[in-house]
């Protein structure tokens, strides 16, 4: 299993970013996917989940209405569209899947600062 995130960067408050995660090594369309984040000095937290076909999504309360998780099973990719970003969204963002154990990507840094 290999998960590779991209799309992070530095953005001003109120700005937007779109994170991508490309997966390989497993049947992507059969598994739910998740985005987590970890801010400095804090525990990793679950941000968003999407089922295997993209029909059911769930979000951390603090990102509801601002973030959207989606997937493209033809590209083995999951995305996180982040709008109206706030400084408290600053963190390393990871995509993840569960197959016997939980697998993680290397993470992509998102910094929201003026």
Protein Blocks (a to p, Z undefined) as FASTA:
>chain_A
ZZddehiacddehiacddddddehiafklpccddddddehiacddfbdcdfkopaccddf
klgokaccdddfklopacdddehiafklgccddddddehiacddebjaddddZZ
